Amino acid sequence: KKVKLKVPATVANLVCGFDILGMAIHEPYDEMEIKLLDIPEIIIKHVDSFGLPEEASKNVAGVVLQKIHEHLKLTTGFEVTIRKHIKPGSGLGSSAASAAGAAFGANVLLGNILSDDEMIHFAMFGEELASGVRHADNIAPCIYGGITLVKSTVPIDIIPLNTPDLFVAAVHPQVEVKTSDSRQILKKTIPMKSAVEQWGNIAGLIAGIEKNDFSLIGRSLNDVIVEPIRSILIPKFDEIKTKSLQIGALGGGISGSGPSIFMLAEKKETAEKIAHLMKSVYNQMEIESYTYVSKIN
Ligand code: HSE
């Protein structure tokens, strides 16, 4: 028995929703094939060139399967072949794709015995291995699709939201930003004034998403807490954001913990123009970059 999956990239945080909001996008996506084995072993094969560890306990998909295996006391095993297209360290949910894909695929092979919340519970062990933190804001949209709100992780409480008909332009500049580092630099306390602004933005964003109110979405894509600190790690962040807004982006910001930047747009042509602009800004700096034009998935 085997299952073949296309596992989407995800944009976590959606600017103001640090650790609680995320959306799945069409491109890029990973390809995974998971086979059920008669022996209780977990075999991981990467058929890509990212040099990720294949030892199950050191592999994001591997640890997820180990936890499922342990929990269900399985006598069978899994062989996973991963062709990764979502670049590790891009901020586009590469580790979440491996983790969520493993949990989802194993569940299909086992006859859907896990609930969505259980899949998310197990997939979070993969995120913990990758970044040291059990966050679900990439995993939840990867499993549910579209946009999700992680109301809490303990207990797991995920709210799937409406999927507005919007395009996404994203750029991944080839600079290294580790999730663990970009979490460590954040302040541990928030002034009340900033908190009030931020929850206004989050509430506005969710209302905008639910009502398909694109102007409200645009006005709410502001982050007064995380972005001002993290954006320092991303070259040309302010220039890309300002120019994208000038050419018609609704809004956007850092994708996950960076270094990717994403922008939302109503029209495909606008998203393409933004992607072109993003690429040319990094070309001028001689920083290699990858761009994607996609839709919310
Ligand atoms: N919410 C997480 C963060 C996503 O911003 O650190 C990491 O991919």
Residues whose N, C-alpha, C, O or C-beta is under 5 A from the ligand:
A	BS01	HSE	A12 F18 D19 H135 D137 T179 G256 S257
